[in-house]
Amino acid sequence: MLLSLTAIVWPVVAFGQSHMVASPTTPERLSWFGDLAAPNLSGVWVRAATEPSSASTEGWLPWPPPLTPTYAEKWRQRTAAAAAGKRDDDPVRTCQPPGMPRFDTGMTGPLLIIQTPGRIMLYRDGVPVRRVWLDGRPFPEARNLESFSNGNAMGRYEGGDLLVEVRGVRDQPIDTTGVPHSEDLVIAERFHRVDGTTLRLTVTLTDPTAYPHPLTTTVIYTASADRLWEPSEFLCKPLADYHPDAFVH
């Protein structure tokens, strides 16, 4: 008589005791993004426009930026130096990362977004990768918060949007004109997939030490025709005659 092997459960003997082999459990169903309700933001995106229109090349409103006296004077010095062709404090000039929020608002090259259950990765050529943690971890206490060009980012999904908060941003200008910020800067990002080919990113800067009122801009990205684009190795040579307004990458 033939026996069906699939119907037999073999006992396993260990340390004199008999144990039954447990059948595997069905894993919890998860989407690639870790949340069945998460919007699909993945893909290759290219900055297309800012809205609404602003005198700022990166769309910041209000403009001129509201600045406290100390930071208004710093910005005046930077714009005067730029007009004289002597400005030397822009990180891009010396092949340093542009930092945040310029990663969002000041770069024109492709942006690759990869979503995973625990974090979102954002890539551009020639700059450090951005990591947005989605696992609910808190920010370190202020005394332990390190500063990075892209800051420290924590995110969560809200309906069809990805909300991100960024703290610990290195002391770098927020735009090509040299608008400064303090170590108290907090950046809020809202990513919203409008349709299959359009991504809206609203960025708000809150810094009570430097800005009496928040600054905000909205950047519109469109899906790149080159869906296979990925970051490549990048080498940079500082330019002696570089002007930050000419920064295009």
N, C-alpha and C positions, 0 to 999 in steps of 0.2 A: 504494500500500500504506500502511495506517495503522500508525503506531508508537505503542506505549504509552509515554506520557511518564514513567510511574512506573518504567519499566525503564531509563531513561537516567540516568547519573551524569555531570553536566557538569563538565568540567575548569575550574578557575579559574586564570588566568595572572596572576602577580604577580612583578615584578622579573625577568622572563625565565624564571621557573620555573613548571612546571605542578604544581598541587596538586589533589587530589581533595577534594570536599566530604564531610566526615564525617557520617554519619548520626547523629542525636541519640541519646544514651544514655538508657536508662530510669532515672529518678531513683530513689534509694534509698527504699524504702517506709517512711514514718514515720507514726506516729499524730499526732493533733493535739497530744498531750502530749510528743512528741519521743522517746518510749520505748514500744515496743509493750507492754511489761509494766507501764507506769505505771498506778496506780489513777486512776479518774476522780473527782476531788475538786471539779470545777467546779460552779458553780451558786450559788444564793442560799440562805443558811443563817441560822437564827435560834437564839440560845442558848435552850436549854430547861431545863437543870438542871446541877448539879455533882454529882460522885460521888467518893468516898463522902461522907456528910454531915459537916459540920464547923461549928464555931462561927464560923468565918470566913465572911463573906457571899460570898466568892469561892472558898470551898472549900479554902483552903490548909491543908495538914497538914505537920508537926505544928502545933498551935495551942494556946496562944499561940506565936508564931514563936520559934525558937531564935536569939538574937541575942548577939553579942559585947558586952561592957560599953558601949563607946562608942555603938554603934548601938541598944542597948536603952535608953539614956538619951535618945537622940534620939526614939525612938518614944514613950517615956513623956511627953516634953514635948509631942509632937504630940497624943496622946490627951487630955492634960490641957487643952490649948488648945481642942480640939474640944468637950470637955465644958463648957468655959466660954463657948463660942460665939465664940472668938477665933482659931481656926485660920485662917491665911492663906497656907499654903504648898502648897495643893493646886492643881496647874496648871489643872484644869478650872474652878476658881473664876474665873480670869482669862482664860478662853477659849483656853487653851493646849491642845495635844494631851495626852491622858491618858498616852500613852507605853506602853511595854511593861513588864510583860505585860498591862496593863489593856486593851490593844487586843483581846486574846483573852478575858480573864476578867471585865472590868468593864463592858463595853458590851452593851446589850440590843437595839440596832437591828440591821437586816439586815447580813450579811457576804457580800460578793460575791467569789467566788474564780474567777479566770481563769487557766487553764494554757496555756502555750506551750512550745515545745521548749527555750528557754533560760532561762526564768524563770517564776515564778508571781506573780501580782499579787493583792493582797487589798485590797478597798475597803470603807470605811465612810463614812457622812455626816460631814462636818465635821472629818476628821482626815487627815493625810498618808497617801498610799498606801504599803502595804508591798510591797517587792520581795524575793523570795526567788530568788537566782541558782542555777541548776542546771547551769552550764557548767563546774564544777570549779575555778573560780578560788579562790585562797587568800584568807584574811583579810589585810589589810595588817599589817605589823609593828606591834607595840604603840605605838611612838612615832609612827606615822603613822595610827593608827586614830582616826577622828573619831567624836564622840558625836552621836547623833541620838535623837529621841524614840522612834522605832521601831527604833533600832539598825541594825546591818549583819547581813544574814541570808544564809546559804549553806545549800543543801539538797541532798538526794539521795533517790532512791527505794530502799527496802529491802523487797522482797517487795510486799505490798499496802499499805505505809505510806509516807508522806512524812516524812522526818526533817529537821529544820531546827535549825541552831545560830545563835544571835544573840549578837553581841558589840557593844561600844561603845554601851551604852544610857545615855542622858542621866540625870543625877541627879534622878529623879522618884520619888515613892512607888510601890510596887508594887501598892497597893490603896487603898481609900477610907479606911482607918484611918491611913494614913501610914507603913506599914512601909518603912524606908529600905533602901538598898543601896549598895555601893561601886562604884568604877569597874571592879572585877574581876568583876562579875556576868556569868555566862554562862547563857543561857536555852536549854533544849532543848525542842523541840516535836515531838510525834509525832501526825500526822494519820492517822486510820484510818477508812475508809468501812465502817461496820458493815453497812449494807444500802442499799436505794434511797433511803431517807428519813432516815438517821441517820449523823451524823459525830461521831466521838469524838476529842477533842483533849486530850492529856495534856501538861502544861507542868511542867517541872522547873527550879528556880532553884538554881544553884550559885555560892556567893560566899564563899570561905574567910575573907575579911576581915570580912564582916558576919554570916555564918551558920555556926555550927559544923557544922550538918547541912543538907543540901538541903531545900528546900521544894517541895511538889508539889501539883498539883490536876488534876482531869480535868473538862473541860467537855463536855457533850453538846449538839450542835446538831441541829436537825431541818430538813428542807427546807422553804423558805418556800412558802406557797401562791401568792405573787406572784413567779412565775419571771421576770417582765420587770423587776423592780425594778433600779434602778441609782442610784448616788450623785447627789445633786442639789447645786446651789449652796447654801452654808450660811453664814449670818451669825449671829454670836454677840454678845450684850451681857453683860458681866460683871454678876453679881448681888452686891449688897452683903450680902444676908442668906443667901447660899448655904451649905449644909452638905454636905460631900462624900458623906455617907451617902445623900443624896437624889439622887445622880447617876444619872439614867436617860436613855439616849439611843437 
